[in-house]
Amino acid sequence: QSFTGHCKLKFLAMSPKTADDPLFYGTVYMDNKDTPTMRSGQKILTELEHLMEKDQALDTPLRGQDEIVDFFVEIFPEVAESNSVGQLDQNAFQAWQLGQNNVVVELDPAPPRSLEGAKDVYVGGPAALFSAAIQAKSGEESRDVLYCHDGNRGASNWKGSASYFHVRDAIPVYYWPDNHGAYTLYATVKHWLQRRLGYTTYCQEVANDPNWNKLRLNMAGLLKEPRTLWLFAKNQMRAMKDVGLHIEGTNLAAPEDTTAHVTTHHAFLTHQIVDKLHPPRPVIMQSTEDKKALHLHLGGAPGLKEANGVFKRLADVCGDVVRNRKLTESELTNRGYDSGFVKQALEFPQDGYIPPYVDRMLEEMVEREGGRTEGSLRLKKILVTPAGWDDTRVSQIVFENVVTGVEKVTPVKSLYLSLGPSMRTMKVITPQRIRQDSGNLLNHVMWASGASIVFMVKIDKSKLPESTIAKFRDHIDAHNKHIVRLGERELIVDGKSFSVFCMQTTGGGHFPVKDAHAETAINVFQANVVPLLGLKQDGIEYDIVSARSCARGITAQNVFRLTAPASNMVMLYGIGGIGMTTMAPNGLLMKAVMGAREQLAQGQISNTEWQAILQTSQFSIPHWNHANPFQRNYAQFMDSVAKPQIFAKYLKPRPLQQTTSIPNILPTLRAVRYLTRA
């Protein structure tokens, strides 16, 4: 659907400021009679309170009042279109239902005889799209690029998350002492008791304490997926290696051998990778004086020492890539923050924000170079053919058109997948019972859900100085919550000037289910957003446009996993909460792994040499005409790293078994020998 505005919009003028700020969409003129009254999110907050009272999850997207949603579409048609704000219903999340987004692998019954017309196919989210853009911009086989997705990006983790670029947070969550399984269980039991022993007090705490712990374990979900207990256990073992008991000297691994050391430096590669692609608009809006990338500590002093301990550890482990600067109290006040509420603000100058237009911009980059992009296609089947005795190659893939239900078969040269958290199962179906089916080939992926809220703020510029409005342009990260700007416009109503901001806030989480509990949304908005942005002060109106759940997929490692089960296929999955920050290096890493995997299939390297390449990052990267930027050990993130030919394991025939009847034919052989000698 395309949004072009309604008749209320009288005149639109783009401001020169737009060139410096891609999220400023110019000036719009309206009559006072056409501007609705904002009601401080009353409709959606009331619905969330009802869900909390019934102890029900946010399993259906909530929509603001019709006049508010219409006003939002009028003012921010670009964001309404790119993020599907206010348009989602429960049907938009059908792919998350059991069995709806599984992928099966089968032998191709009729493989193409040649690669004529075959494509380099990229399917899924940010990493796949970035990888497609890398090939398209390389000038090599650009017309062979085909990027596909299911056309439901508004319901994706991509659009539901606050798309900040934060190297400091590209780490396993266990770096925070209260983000692990044992503490989650403690918080779950504590909240269960509070609800039953003093519900009124519980509600007040949810609505007023900015540091209220939002983590919760869903017992029904845990019983459905008991493997999650083993995931928690493995996660705790990894935590002991990297952070120990959160006391200096108790960690088992040296800083350079920790997961965070690898993932933060991996994320930081984004800057140089993006620069090589020369995008027409910024992919990252890096921290600047007028729009800072901040980590804030809110509310009381408790927890501040713990937070600073985390950042000290990250500085020791990660070095300059997480460099930060503490803002002074006067700097905070001058930006409009209440220094009584914000106890500390750290600016991370190398971090920033990924604007909502980036997905379409990358698609246009692919198309301009001769590649193709297609929506409404969901991957259902991967067809493979033998490649020697011990390997396979993908020959074709089968899509389902999610609108028509019609299947589409596409011949494949190479296949790159990043299918998001709703896809958690891939299995091989073996023909004629030559072996048992493989079962799920992927590591267990646990859902961790949070709440995602889009809201609008209208500011009377005659009542608030411009300097205090600056905080609405900051990209804010606090513990388990985030606030970012999606767009900004100047609104002239009967000659009077207003600043209107479209904002997004997120927070979590709820394990191991796809829907957040209502308390998360209430706490993030009422206890954090409202006091932090000063929404109750004179001259400010605000309302909530939409609220929904947004789940990510997490493995025991808390960061991405890779698999290369066929000679021309690479897949990235279980990315957790770092998918946006790492989308550029993830896209290039898939290309790098593909290059090594093809060398292995062609016999140029052995399995041992393949593993060594992943450990040392000695990649030869296809479609990349620049130096190899990778330097870390990526073998630790690869499934079946010692023998990656996973599909072949289940699809090749069983070797002939030696039988006990062989010795019984020896007398016959002796008789034949005797006769031939006669």
C-alpha positions in Angstrom: 0.0 0.0 0.0 1.3 3.5 -0.9 0.5 6.5 1.3 0.3 9.8 -0.4 -1.6 11.9 2.2 -5.2 13.0 2.4 -7.0 16.2 1.6 -6.2 17.7 5.0 -2.6 18.2 3.9 -2.7 21.6 2.2 0.9 22.3 1.2 4.2 20.5 1.7 7.6 22.2 1.5 10.9 20.4 1.9 13.3 22.2 4.2 17.0 22.7 3.5 17.6 21.0 6.8 16.5 17.7 5.1 19.9 17.3 3.4 21.7 17.3 6.8 19.1 15.2 8.6 17.5 12.3 6.5 14.8 11.8 9.2 13.5 15.4 8.9 10.7 15.2 6.3 10.0 18.9 5.7 7.1 21.2 6.6 3.4 20.5 6.3 0.6 23.1 6.6 -2.8 22.2 8.1 -5.9 23.9 9.5 -6.6 23.6 13.2 -9.8 21.8 12.6 -7.9 19.0 10.9 -5.5 18.3 13.8 -6.8 15.8 16.3 -6.5 16.1 20.1 -3.8 13.8 21.4 -4.9 11.9 24.5 -1.6 10.8 26.1 -1.9 7.2 24.9 -5.0 6.6 26.9 -6.7 4.1 24.6 -3.7 1.7 24.2 -2.6 2.1 27.8 -6.1 1.2 29.0 -6.0 -1.9 26.8 -2.6 -2.9 28.2 -3.8 -2.5 31.8 -6.7 -4.8 31.0 -4.2 -7.4 29.6 -2.1 -7.0 32.7 -5.1 -7.5 35.0 -5.9 -10.8 33.2 -2.2 -11.8 33.1 -2.4 -12.1 29.3 0.3 -11.5 26.8 0.3 -8.8 24.1 -0.6 -11.4 21.4 -2.5 -9.0 19.1 -1.2 -5.6 17.8 -3.0 -2.7 19.4 -4.0 0.3 17.3 -4.5 3.9 18.5 -7.6 5.9 17.9 -8.6 6.1 14.3 -8.1 9.9 14.1 -4.6 9.5 15.6 -3.6 6.8 13.2 -5.0 8.9 10.3 -3.1 11.9 11.5 0.1 9.8 11.7 -0.3 8.6 8.1 -0.9 12.2 7.1 2.2 13.6 8.7 4.5 10.6 8.2 3.4 8.6 5.1 7.0 7.5 4.6 7.2 5.8 8.0 3.7 4.4 7.7 4.6 2.7 4.5 8.1 1.5 5.5 7.1 0.1 8.9 3.4 -0.7 8.4 2.5 1.3 11.5 -1.1 0.9 12.5 -1.8 -1.7 9.8 -0.9 -4.9 11.5 -3.3 -7.5 12.9 -2.9 -11.0 14.3 -2.9 -12.4 10.8 0.3 -10.6 10.0 2.1 -13.0 12.4 0.9 -16.3 11.0 4.4 -17.3 10.0 5.2 -17.6 13.7 2.6 -20.4 14.2 3.9 -24.0 14.6 5.1 -25.4 11.3 4.2 -22.3 9.2 7.8 -21.3 8.4 9.7 -24.5 8.3 12.0 -25.3 5.5 12.6 -28.9 4.1 15.4 -30.2 2.1 15.0 -32.9 -0.6 16.8 -34.5 -3.5 15.9 -32.7 -6.7 13.8 -35.1 -8.9 14.5 -33.1 -12.0 17.6 -30.9 -11.6 18.4 -28.4 -14.4 21.0 -29.6 -16.8 22.9 -26.3 -16.8 23.2 -23.1 -14.8 21.6 -21.1 -17.6 19.1 -18.7 -16.0 20.1 -19.7 -12.5 20.5 -16.9 -9.9 22.5 -16.0 -6.9 19.5 -16.0 -4.5 19.4 -14.1 -1.2 16.4 -14.7 1.0 15.3 -13.0 4.2 16.3 -10.1 6.5 19.0 -7.5 6.8 22.1 -9.7 6.4 20.7 -11.3 3.2 19.7 -8.0 1.8 23.1 -6.5 2.6 24.9 -9.5 1.0 22.8 -9.0 -2.1 23.7 -5.3 -2.3 27.4 -6.2 -1.9 27.3 -8.5 -5.0 25.2 -6.0 -7.0 27.6 -3.2 -6.3 30.7 -5.3 -7.1 30.0 -5.1 -10.8 30.5 -8.9 -11.0 27.4 -10.9 -12.0 25.2 -8.1 -10.8 22.3 -9.2 -13.0 22.4 -12.6 -11.4 21.3 -11.2 -8.0 17.8 -12.1 -6.9 16.7 -10.9 -3.4 13.4 -12.3 -2.0 11.4 -11.8 1.1 7.8 -12.5 2.1 6.5 -9.0 1.8 5.5 -8.8 5.5 8.4 -6.8 6.7 6.2 -4.6 8.9 5.6 -7.6 11.2 9.3 -8.5 11.2 11.8 -8.3 14.0 13.6 -5.7 11.7 10.8 -3.2 11.9 9.6 -4.1 15.4 13.0 -3.4 16.9 14.5 0.0 17.6 17.1 -0.1 14.8 20.0 1.5 16.6 23.6 0.8 15.6 25.2 0.0 19.0 28.6 -1.7 19.0 28.5 -1.6 22.8 25.5 -3.9 22.8 26.7 -6.4 20.2 27.5 -8.7 23.0 25.9 -11.7 24.8 23.3 -10.4 27.3 25.0 -12.3 30.2 27.5 -9.4 30.3 24.8 -7.8 32.4 24.6 -9.5 35.9 20.8 -9.6 35.9 20.4 -11.0 32.3 20.7 -14.7 32.7 18.4 -17.7 33.4 18.8 -17.9 37.2 17.9 -14.2 37.6 15.0 -14.5 35.2 13.6 -17.3 37.3 14.0 -15.2 40.4 12.2 -12.2 38.8 9.4 -14.4 37.6 8.7 -15.9 41.0 9.0 -12.4 42.6 6.4 -10.9 40.3 4.1 -13.8 40.6 4.1 -13.4 44.4 3.7 -9.6 44.2 0.7 -9.9 41.9 -1.1 -12.2 44.3 -0.1 -10.5 47.6 -0.5 -6.9 46.6 -1.8 -6.2 43.1 -2.3 -2.5 43.5 1.3 -2.0 44.8 2.5 -4.2 41.9 0.8 -2.0 39.3 2.2 1.1 40.8 5.7 -0.3 40.7 5.3 -1.3 37.0 4.0 2.1 36.1 6.5 4.2 38.1 9.8 2.4 38.5 12.1 2.9 35.5 14.3 0.1 36.6 11.6 -2.5 37.2 12.9 -5.8 35.9 11.0 -6.8 32.8 12.5 -10.3 32.4 10.0 -13.1 32.8 10.0 -16.9 32.2 6.8 -18.3 30.7 6.3 -21.6 32.3 3.8 -22.9 29.7 6.2 -22.0 27.0 9.0 -23.7 28.8 7.1 -26.9 29.2 6.4 -26.9 25.4 10.1 -26.5 24.7 12.1 -28.2 27.5 15.2 -27.9 25.4 15.3 -24.3 26.5 16.6 -25.5 29.9 19.7 -26.9 28.2 20.0 -23.7 26.3 20.0 -21.8 29.6 22.6 -24.2 31.0 24.9 -23.8 28.0 24.5 -20.1 28.1 25.6 -20.1 31.8 28.7 -22.1 30.9 29.6 -19.6 28.3 29.0 -16.8 30.8 31.5 -18.5 33.2 34.1 -18.5 30.4 33.5 -14.8 29.5 32.5 -13.0 32.7 32.9 -15.6 35.5 31.0 -14.4 38.6 31.1 -10.7 37.4 34.1 -10.3 39.7 37.4 -9.3 38.1 39.6 -12.4 37.7 36.9 -15.0 37.9 36.4 -15.3 34.1 38.1 -18.3 32.5 39.0 -16.8 29.1 41.4 -14.1 28.2 39.8 -10.9 26.9 40.8 -11.6 23.3 39.2 -15.1 23.5 35.8 -13.9 24.7 32.7 -13.7 22.6 32.3 -10.0 23.1 35.8 -9.3 21.8 34.9 -11.0 18.5 31.3 -9.7 18.1 32.1 -6.0 18.9 35.0 -5.9 16.5 32.8 -7.7 14.0 30.1 -5.1 14.4 32.5 -2.2 14.1 33.5 -3.4 10.6 30.1 -1.9 9.5 31.7 1.5 9.0 34.3 0.4 6.5 31.9 -2.0 4.7 29.2 0.6 4.2 31.7 3.1 3.0 32.8 0.8 0.1 29.2 0.5 -1.1 28.6 4.3 -1.5 24.9 4.3 -0.6 22.9 7.4 -1.7 21.8 8.1 1.8 23.3 7.3 5.2 23.0 3.7 6.4 24.1 4.8 9.9 23.2 8.2 11.4 26.3 8.4 13.6 26.3 10.2 16.9 26.7 14.0 16.4 26.1 17.1 18.5 22.5 17.5 17.4 21.6 13.8 17.6 23.6 11.8 20.1 23.9 8.0 20.6 23.4 7.7 24.4 23.3 5.1 27.1 21.3 6.5 30.0 21.0 5.3 33.6 17.6 6.3 34.9 15.9 6.7 38.2 17.8 6.1 41.5 21.5 5.4 42.1 21.0 1.6 42.7 22.3 -0.2 39.7 24.6 2.6 38.6 27.7 0.9 40.0 26.7 -2.4 38.3 26.2 -0.6 34.9 29.6 1.1 35.2 31.2 -2.2 36.0 29.8 -3.6 32.7 31.2 -0.8 30.7 34.6 -1.0 32.4 34.7 -4.7 31.5 33.7 -4.0 27.9 36.4 -1.3 27.7 39.0 -3.9 28.9 37.7 -6.6 26.5 36.8 -4.6 23.4 39.0 -1.5 23.5 38.5 1.6 21.4 35.4 0.3 19.5 33.3 0.9 22.7 34.9 4.2 23.5 32.5 6.6 25.3 32.3 10.0 27.0 30.3 11.0 30.1 28.0 14.0 29.6 28.1 16.7 32.3 25.1 17.7 34.2 24.9 21.0 32.3 25.1 19.2 29.0 22.2 17.0 30.0 20.1 20.0 31.2 20.8 22.0 28.0 19.5 19.1 25.9 16.2 19.1 27.9 16.9 16.1 30.2 16.0 16.2 33.9 19.2 15.5 35.7 17.3 14.4 38.7 15.9 11.5 36.6 18.9 10.8 34.4 21.6 9.8 36.8 24.3 9.3 34.0 24.6 9.7 30.3 27.3 8.1 28.2 27.8 9.2 24.6 29.2 6.5 22.3 30.5 8.6 19.4 31.0 5.7 17.0 27.4 4.4 17.5 24.2 5.7 16.0 21.0 4.7 14.3 19.8 2.9 11.2 17.0 4.8 9.6 13.7 3.1 8.5 14.3 3.8 4.8 17.5 1.6 4.6 15.7 -1.6 3.5 14.1 0.0 0.5 17.3 1.9 -0.3 19.3 -1.3 -0.4 16.7 -2.9 -2.6 16.9 0.0 -5.0 20.7 -0.3 -5.1 20.3 -3.9 -6.2 17.8 -3.0 -8.8 19.8 -0.1 -10.2 22.7 -2.5 -10.9 20.5 -4.9 -12.8 19.5 -7.3 -10.0 15.9 -8.2 -9.0 14.0 -8.0 -5.8 10.7 -9.8 -5.2 8.3 -9.7 -2.2 5.5 -12.0 -1.2 7.7 -15.1 -1.5 8.3 -17.4 1.4 10.9 -20.2 1.1 9.4 -23.6 1.6 11.8 -26.2 0.1 15.5 -26.5 -0.9 16.2 -29.0 -3.7 19.7 -30.5 -3.9 21.7 -32.8 -6.1 24.8 -34.9 -5.3 28.2 -33.2 -5.7 30.5 -36.1 -5.5 30.1 -38.8 -2.9 30.4 -36.5 0.2 28.7 -33.3 -0.7 25.6 -31.7 -2.3 24.7 -28.5 -4.1 21.5 -26.6 -4.1 20.0 -26.9 -7.6 16.6 -25.2 -7.1 14.4 -23.7 -4.4 10.7 -23.7 -4.0 8.9 -20.5 -2.8 5.3 -20.1 -1.9 3.6 -16.9 -2.9 2.0 -15.8 0.4 -0.7 -13.9 -1.4 -1.8 -16.5 -4.0 -0.5 -19.7 -2.5 1.1 -20.6 -5.8 4.5 -22.3 -5.7 7.4 -20.9 -7.7 10.5 -22.9 -8.5 13.8 -20.9 -9.0 17.1 -22.4 -10.3 20.0 -21.6 -8.1 23.7 -20.8 -8.5 24.2 -19.9 -4.9 21.9 -19.5 -1.9 22.2 -17.1 1.1 19.6 -17.3 3.9 18.9 -15.1 6.9 15.2 -16.0 7.6 14.6 -14.4 11.0 13.4 -15.8 14.3 10.1 -17.2 13.0 12.0 -19.8 11.1 13.5 -22.3 13.5 13.4 -25.7 11.8 15.2 -27.1 8.7 15.2 -30.8 8.1 16.3 -33.2 5.3 13.6 -35.6 3.9 15.4 -38.7 2.7 14.1 -40.6 -0.3 12.9 -44.2 -0.2 13.9 -44.6 3.4 17.6 -44.8 2.6 18.1 -43.2 6.0 16.0 -41.7 8.7 15.0 -38.0 8.2 17.4 -35.7 9.7 15.3 -34.0 12.3 15.9 -30.3 12.9 19.4 -29.4 11.7 19.6 -26.0 13.5 20.6 -25.4 17.0 17.7 -24.7 19.3 16.5 -21.2 18.9 14.6 -19.7 21.9 12.2 -16.8 21.4 12.7 -13.7 23.6 9.9 -11.2 23.1 9.7 -7.5 23.9 7.2 -4.8 23.4 7.4 -2.3 20.5 5.5 1.0 20.7 5.2 3.8 18.1 4.1 7.2 19.4 3.9 10.8 18.3 4.9 13.9 20.1 3.7 17.4 19.1 5.7 20.3 20.6 4.6 24.0 20.6 7.9 25.7 19.7 6.7 29.0 21.3 6.7 27.3 24.7 9.9 25.2 24.6 13.4 26.5 23.5 15.0 24.6 20.6 17.8 23.4 22.7 15.5 21.4 25.0 14.0 19.7 22.0 17.3 18.1 21.0 16.7 15.1 23.2 13.9 13.9 20.8 16.6 13.4 18.2 18.9 11.3 20.4 19.1 7.6 19.9 18.7 6.3 23.5 19.6 3.0 25.0 19.0 2.2 28.6 19.0 -1.2 30.4 16.5 -3.4 28.6 14.8 -0.5 26.9 15.4 1.8 23.9 14.0 5.0 22.4 14.6 6.2 18.8 13.3 8.8 16.4 11.6 7.4 13.2 10.9 10.8 11.7 10.3 14.5 12.3 8.3 17.2 10.6 7.6 20.9 11.1 3.8 21.4 11.3 2.3 24.8 10.7 -1.3 25.1 12.1 -3.0 28.4 11.2 0.3 30.1 11.2 1.7 28.6 14.4 4.8 26.4 14.3 5.0 22.9 15.9 7.7 20.2 15.9 6.1 16.7 15.4 8.2 13.6 16.2 7.4 10.0 15.3 9.2 7.9 17.9 9.7 4.2 18.7 10.4 2.6 22.1 11.1 -1.1 22.8 11.9 -3.2 25.8 11.8 -6.8 27.0 11.9 -9.6 27.5 9.6 -12.7 27.9 11.1 -16.2 27.4 10.6 -18.6 25.5 7.5 -17.2 23.8 6.8 -14.8 20.9 4.6 -12.4 22.8 5.6 -9.8 25.4 3.7 -9.5 28.7 1.7 -6.3 29.0 3.7 -5.0 32.0 6.7 -4.6 29.7 4.9 -2.1 27.4 3.4 -0.2 30.4 6.7 0.1 32.2 8.7 1.1 29.1 6.2 3.9 28.2 4.9 5.2 31.5 7.9 4.8 33.8 10.6 5.6 31.2 9.5 7.4 28.1 7.1 9.9 29.7 9.4 11.2 32.4 12.6 10.9 30.3 11.2 13.0 27.4 9.2 15.3 29.8 6.0 14.6 28.0 3.8 16.0 30.7 5.3 19.5 30.6 3.3 22.5 29.1 3.6 22.8 25.4 3.8 19.0 24.6 1.0 16.7 23.4 1.5 13.0 22.7 -0.3 9.8 21.8 0.4 6.2 21.1 -0.1 5.1 17.5 0.5 1.3 17.9 1.9 -1.3 20.3 2.9 -4.9 19.5 5.1 -7.7 20.5 8.5 -8.2 18.8 10.4 -11.5 19.3 14.0 -12.2 18.5 15.6 -15.7 18.2 18.5 -16.6 20.6 20.8 -19.6 20.8 22.9 -20.6 23.7 25.7 -18.4 22.4 23.5 -15.3 22.4 25.0 -14.2 19.0 24.6 -15.4 15.4 25.1 -19.0 14.2 26.3 -20.0 10.7 25.8 -23.2 8.7 27.0 -24.1 5.2 25.3 -27.5 4.7 25.7 -27.6 0.9 28.5 -26.6 -1.4 26.7 -23.4 -2.6 24.6 -22.5 0.5 25.3 -20.4 3.6 22.7 -19.6 6.3 22.8 -17.2 9.2 20.4 -17.7 12.1 19.8 -17.2 15.8 21.1 -13.6 15.6 19.5 -12.4 18.9 19.3 -8.7 19.4 22.4 -7.7 17.4 21.0 -8.2 13.8 20.8 -4.6 12.9 24.2 -3.6 14.3 25.9 -6.5 12.5 23.9 -6.6 9.3 26.7 -5.3 7.1 29.5 -7.5 8.4 27.0 -10.4 8.6 26.2 -10.0 4.9 29.9 -9.9 3.9 30.7 -12.8 6.2 28.2 -14.9 4.4 30.0 -14.1 1.1 33.3 -15.0 2.8 32.1 -18.3 4.1 30.6 -19.1 0.6 34.0 -18.5 -1.0 35.7 -21.0 1.4 32.8 -23.5 1.1 33.1 -23.5 -2.7 36.9 -24.1 -2.4 36.1 -27.1 -0.2 33.6 -28.5 -2.6 36.0 -28.2 -5.5 38.7 -30.1 -3.6 41.0 -27.1 -3.4 41.1 -27.4 0.4 40.4 -30.2 2.9 37.9 -30.1 5.8 40.9 -29.4 8.1 42.0 -26.4 6.0 38.4 -25.2 5.8 38.2 -25.1 9.6 41.5 -23.3 9.7 40.3 -20.6 7.3 37.3 -20.0 9.6 39.6 -19.8 12.7 42.0 -17.3 11.1 39.7 -15.4 8.7 42.0 -16.1 5.7 39.1 -15.6 3.3 39.0 -15.0 -0.4 35.7 -13.2 -0.7 33.7 -13.4 -3.9 32.1 -10.2 -5.2 34.3 -8.1 -2.9 36.9 -6.0 -4.7 38.5 -4.8 -1.5 40.8 -6.0 1.3 39.4 -8.8 3.5 38.4 -6.9 6.7 37.9 -10.0 8.9 40.5 -11.0 11.5 38.7 -13.0 14.1 37.9 -16.7 14.9 34.5 -17.4 13.2 34.8 -21.2 13.5 33.2 -20.8 17.0 30.0 -19.7 15.4 29.8 -22.4 12.7 27.6 -25.5 12.9 29.4 -28.8 12.1 32.6 -26.9 11.5 34.8 -30.0 11.2 32.6 -31.5 8.5 30.1 -29.0 7.1 28.6 -31.3 4.4 25.4 -31.8 6.5 22.9 -32.4 3.7 25.0 -35.2 2.1 25.1 -37.0 5.4 21.4 -37.7 5.1 21.0 -37.9 1.3 23.8 -40.2 0.1 23.0 -43.9 0.0 24.2 -46.1 2.8 27.5 -47.8 2.0 27.2 -51.5 1.2 27.5 -53.6 4.3 29.8 -56.7 4.3 27.8 -59.7 5.1 28.6 -62.9 6.9 27.7 -64.9 3.8 30.9 -64.0 2.0 33.1 -66.7 3.6 30.5 -69.3 2.6 31.3 -68.8 -1.1 34.9 -69.8 -0.8 34.3 -73.5 -1.7 32.7 -72.3 -4.9 35.6 -70.0 -5.7 38.0 -72.9 -5.2 36.0 -75.1 -7.5 36.0 -72.4 -10.2 39.7 -72.0 -9.8 40.2 -75.8 -10.1 38.1 -76.0 -13.3 39.9 -73.1 -14.9 43.2 -74.7 -14.3 42.1 -78.0 -15.8 
